[in-house]
Amino acid sequence: MHEQTMEFSVVKDNKAEIKKTLTIIYDALKEKGYNPINQIVGYILSEDPTYITTYNKARSLVRHIDRDELLQELVKSYLDV
């Protein structure tokens, strides 16, 4: 009788966590009177955390998001894949 080897794969899916964090950052920027989309794009392009307000710890939160992973999720979301 053959024994089969089971393959185990862990898929890291941080989509929900990224969305939650990005929403908090978006809301903090909006509450402080900034254009949240422009500020977040500025951060993504430059990786300069000063684009993100310190209000509600948004700047600290943005540092916990991997930029490459964020870009991947944004592209997937835009393309609905």
Sine and cosine of phi, psi and omega as CSV:
sin_phi,cos_phi,sin_psi,cos_psi,sin_omega,cos_omega
0.00,0.00,0.73,-0.68,-0.02,-1.00
-0.99,0.11,0.69,-0.72,0.15,-0.99
-0.99,-0.12,0.76,-0.65,0.02,-1.00
-0.99,-0.12,0.61,-0.79,0.07,-1.00
-1.00,0.01,0.81,-0.59,0.04,-1.00
-1.00,0.09,0.67,-0.75,0.04,-1.00
-0.98,-0.19,0.77,-0.64,0.00,-1.00
-0.91,-0.42,0.77,-0.64,-0.03,-1.00
-0.76,-0.65,0.76,-0.65,0.06,-1.00
-0.98,-0.22,0.87,-0.49,0.04,-1.00
-0.98,-0.20,0.86,-0.50,-0.02,-1.00
-0.99,0.17,0.94,-0.34,-0.02,-1.00
-0.88,-0.48,0.99,-0.13,-0.02,-1.00
-0.98,-0.20,0.25,0.97,-0.08,-1.00
-0.81,0.59,-0.74,0.67,-0.03,-1.00
-0.91,0.42,-0.65,0.76,-0.01,-1.00
-0.93,0.37,-0.66,0.76,0.04,-1.00
-0.89,0.45,-0.70,0.72,-0.01,-1.00
-0.88,0.47,-0.70,0.72,0.00,-1.00
-0.87,0.48,-0.74,0.68,-0.02,-1.00
-0.91,0.42,-0.70,0.71,-0.01,-1.00
-0.90,0.43,-0.56,0.83,0.04,-1.00
-0.92,0.40,-0.66,0.75,0.05,-1.00
-0.88,0.47,-0.70,0.72,0.01,-1.00
-0.89,0.45,-0.72,0.69,0.02,-1.00
-0.83,0.55,-0.76,0.66,-0.02,-1.00
-0.89,0.46,-0.65,0.76,0.00,-1.00
-0.90,0.44,-0.69,0.72,0.02,-1.00
-0.89,0.45,-0.69,0.73,0.00,-1.00
-0.89,0.45,-0.69,0.72,0.01,-1.00
-0.88,0.48,-0.52,0.85,0.00,-1.00
-1.00,0.05,0.02,1.00,0.10,-1.00
1.00,-0.02,0.19,0.98,0.04,-1.00
-1.00,0.04,0.29,-0.96,0.17,-0.98
-1.00,0.07,0.97,-0.23,-0.14,-0.99
-0.86,0.51,-0.64,0.77,-0.03,-1.00
-0.90,0.45,-0.75,0.66,0.00,-1.00
-0.87,0.49,-0.66,0.75,-0.03,-1.00
-0.92,0.39,-0.68,0.73,-0.01,-1.00
-0.92,0.40,-0.67,0.75,0.05,-1.00
-0.89,0.46,-0.68,0.73,0.05,-1.00
-0.84,0.54,-0.67,0.74,0.04,-1.00
-0.90,0.43,-0.72,0.69,-0.04,-1.00
-0.87,0.49,-0.68,0.73,-0.04,-1.00
-0.94,0.33,-0.60,0.80,-0.11,-0.99
-0.97,-0.24,-0.36,0.93,-0.15,-0.99
0.87,0.49,0.41,0.91,0.04,-1.00
-1.00,-0.03,0.94,-0.35,-0.08,-1.00
-0.91,0.41,-0.22,0.97,-0.01,-1.00
-0.94,0.33,-0.17,0.99,0.13,-0.99
-0.94,0.35,-0.32,0.95,-0.07,-1.00
-0.95,-0.32,0.75,-0.66,0.00,-1.00
-0.91,0.41,0.44,-0.90,0.10,-0.99
-0.99,0.13,-0.20,0.98,-0.01,-1.00
-0.83,0.56,0.71,-0.70,-0.03,-1.00
0.82,0.57,0.48,0.88,0.04,-1.00
0.88,0.48,0.43,0.90,-0.05,-1.00
-0.88,0.48,-0.65,0.76,-0.02,-1.00
-0.91,0.42,-0.63,0.78,0.05,-1.00
-0.91,0.42,-0.65,0.76,0.00,-1.00
-0.90,0.43,-0.65,0.76,-0.06,-1.00
-0.90,0.43,-0.46,0.89,0.01,-1.00
-0.95,0.32,-0.27,0.96,0.02,-1.00
-1.00,0.01,-0.06,1.00,0.03,-1.00
-0.99,-0.13,0.80,-0.60,0.08,-1.00
-0.95,0.30,0.85,-0.53,-0.07,-1.00
-0.86,0.51,-0.67,0.74,0.01,-1.00
-0.88,0.47,-0.68,0.73,0.02,-1.00
-0.91,0.42,-0.64,0.77,0.04,-1.00
-0.88,0.48,-0.72,0.69,0.01,-1.00
-0.89,0.46,-0.65,0.76,0.05,-1.00
-0.87,0.50,-0.72,0.70,-0.01,-1.00
-0.91,0.41,-0.61,0.79,0.02,-1.00
-0.90,0.43,-0.69,0.72,0.02,-1.00
-0.91,0.41,-0.69,0.72,0.04,-1.00
-0.86,0.50,-0.68,0.73,-0.01,-1.00
-0.90,0.43,-0.68,0.74,-0.01,-1.00
-0.90,0.43,-0.62,0.79,-0.03,-1.00
-1.00,-0.01,-0.04,1.00,-0.03,-1.00
0.83,0.56,0.72,0.69,0.03,-1.00
-0.89,-0.45,0.00,0.00,0.00,0.00
